[in-house]
Amino acid sequence: MTTRFNHAFHELERPFAWLDFDALDHNVSTVHNACGQKKIRIATKSVRSVEILRYLQENLPNVTGFMTFTAAETIFLLQQHFDNLLIGYPVMEVAAVRQILLFIKAGKTVTFMVDKREHVRFLAELGQELGVRVQVCIDINVSNDFKLLYFGTKRSSLHSLESLTPFLDYIKNQEFIKVVGAMGYEAQIAGVGNRPVNAVKGKFIEVMQLQAKKQVTQFRRIAIAHIKAYFPSLHFVNGGGSGSMAYTAQQKEITEITVGSAFYAPALFDQFTHLQLEKAAGFALSVTRKPERNIVVCHGGGYTASGAIGADRLPVFYEPTFFSYLSLEGAGEVQTPVKVKRKTVNIGDTLYFRHAKAGELCERFQELHGIRGDKYVGTYTTYRGDGQCFL
């Protein structure tokens, strides 16, 4: 399976990060088909490369803009001539937000995420200071509280009409705030795979997600209608994620779907039975030791993903049939022992891996090395390669 990788990358020093453009193009097509007629907002945190963000924008129909993840990253992308940016999380950095407002005065479109009065007050004060009417998106919480289990993410405080109404009343009186969007992100559907290692857990997740979809659909439609009663000229209603594209595309109130992880198809998305994605990104390590006949040691490899600690946060092998970690060592900071099955691996060989989550891989490498077919197609700098580090 990795013969073409070895052919294309034979001259590169290990470790390095790779990007398979054949797989990426397949995933772009899959995303386009899954999202149907909805517009697509690209999640920058899952890509973290200016050149690849531009590639996606050029090759994916219906792109409406980008969802960024910090104020500093937003400034960086504005400096790279990107536009139509939605900051996906509340930001409270005074100097950075002032700089963004200056870009807005110069004609750029940036929207800020809010779900508390403190967010609105902060933006309104800076907007008044600089003479800018600040565009905001209201983030509603569509997680499911099943009493014995909270199914979703702890993010927005707006989880009911009772909490939403006074917030809308407050915003309506803010001269320097303009509500242009609303978002209801169904993380419990978009980011939770229904095929984990534990099959029993998988069945439980499927049942929970089926119930969650019913509740999300009902509450989000009611909440959006309530917001529109206050602000009838919403420009967009954002929802979804890579794991819920088909579901979100069917939701009448949604105008755009945020997609990021689906492009690289990291290992966590192998757990989604309904996604037909191809392995598009990962990293390569050199085998430097062979302490036993069926044990080799790679130099590096401890690129674990964020989130709740567990085995699913480890990188996975590109060829999982042949390799496994040692239970007492896992993926190590400077070396990773690997058990080899039904394959001959020697010192000097290369093992290929995939990161558990999407853009976090780019925080470890300055470049992505591209392949198309069995041909090396060059390097593409990551945020890190551009000298940037945002979170």
ZIQUIGI-V458622 format. One record per backbone hydrogen bond with DSSP energy under -0.5 kcal/mol. NH is the residue of the N-H (numbers start at 1). CO is the residue of the C=O. Records with the same first field share a line. If there is no record, write none. Layout:
BEGIN
NH = CO + CO
END
This chain:
BEGIN
6 = 2
7 = 3
8 = 4
9 = 5
10 = 6
12 = 9
15 = 284
16 = 284
17 = 367
18 = 282
19 = 369
20 = 280
21 = 19 + 371
22 = 371
24 = 20
25 = 21
26 = 22
27 = 23
28 = 24
29 = 25
30 = 26
31 = 27
32 = 28
33 = 29
34 = 30
35 = 31
36 = 32 + 33
38 = 35
39 = 255
40 = 62
41 = 257
42 = 40 + 65
43 = 259
44 = 42 + 67
45 = 67
46 = 43
47 = 44
48 = 44
51 = 381
53 = 49
54 = 50
55 = 51
56 = 52
57 = 53
58 = 54
59 = 55
60 = 56
61 = 59
63 = 60
64 = 40
65 = 40
66 = 84
67 = 42
68 = 66 + 86
74 = 70
75 = 71
76 = 72
77 = 73
78 = 74
79 = 75
80 = 76
81 = 78
82 = 77
85 = 109
86 = 66
87 = 85 + 111
88 = 68 + 86
94 = 92
97 = 93
98 = 94
99 = 95
100 = 96
101 = 97
102 = 98
103 = 99
104 = 100
105 = 101
106 = 102
107 = 104
108 = 103
110 = 108
111 = 85
112 = 135
114 = 137
119 = 116
120 = 116
121 = 117
122 = 118
123 = 119
124 = 120
125 = 121
126 = 122
127 = 123
128 = 124
129 = 125
130 = 126
131 = 127
132 = 127
134 = 132 + 176
135 = 110
136 = 178
137 = 112
138 = 181
139 = 114 + 137
140 = 138 + 183
141 = 158
142 = 140
144 = 151
145 = 143
146 = 144 + 149
148 = 146
151 = 144 + 149
152 = 150
155 = 153
158 = 139
159 = 157
164 = 160
165 = 161
166 = 162
167 = 163
168 = 164
169 = 165
170 = 166
171 = 167
172 = 168
173 = 169 + 170
174 = 171
175 = 173
177 = 174
178 = 134
180 = 136 + 178
181 = 136
182 = 236
183 = 138
184 = 238
185 = 140
186 = 184
187 = 185
189 = 186
190 = 186
191 = 187
193 = 191
194 = 271
195 = 271
199 = 197
202 = 198
203 = 199
204 = 200
205 = 201
206 = 202
207 = 203
208 = 204
209 = 205
210 = 206
211 = 207
212 = 208
213 = 209
214 = 210
215 = 211
216 = 212
217 = 213
218 = 214
219 = 215
220 = 216
221 = 217
222 = 218
223 = 219
224 = 220
225 = 221
226 = 222
227 = 223
228 = 224
229 = 225
230 = 226 + 227
231 = 227
234 = 231
235 = 180
236 = 180
238 = 182
239 = 256
240 = 184
243 = 190
244 = 241
245 = 242
248 = 244
249 = 245
250 = 246 + 247
251 = 248
252 = 250
254 = 251
255 = 237
256 = 237
257 = 39
258 = 239
259 = 41
263 = 260
264 = 260
265 = 261
267 = 355
268 = 356
269 = 266
270 = 267
271 = 268
272 = 269
273 = 271
275 = 272
276 = 274
277 = 275
280 = 264 + 278
281 = 264
282 = 18
283 = 353
284 = 16
285 = 351
287 = 349
288 = 286 + 297
289 = 297
292 = 295
295 = 292
296 = 338
297 = 289
298 = 336
299 = 286
300 = 298 + 334
302 = 332
303 = 301
304 = 302
305 = 313
313 = 310
314 = 311
316 = 354
318 = 352
320 = 317
322 = 319
323 = 319
324 = 339
326 = 337
329 = 326
330 = 326
332 = 330
336 = 298
338 = 296
339 = 324
340 = 294
341 = 322
345 = 343
348 = 287
349 = 346
351 = 285
353 = 283
354 = 316
361 = 358
362 = 359
363 = 360
364 = 361
365 = 361
368 = 380
369 = 17
370 = 368 + 378
371 = 19
372 = 375
375 = 372
377 = 370
378 = 370
380 = 368
382 = 366
383 = 48
384 = 362
386 = 382
387 = 384
388 = 383
END
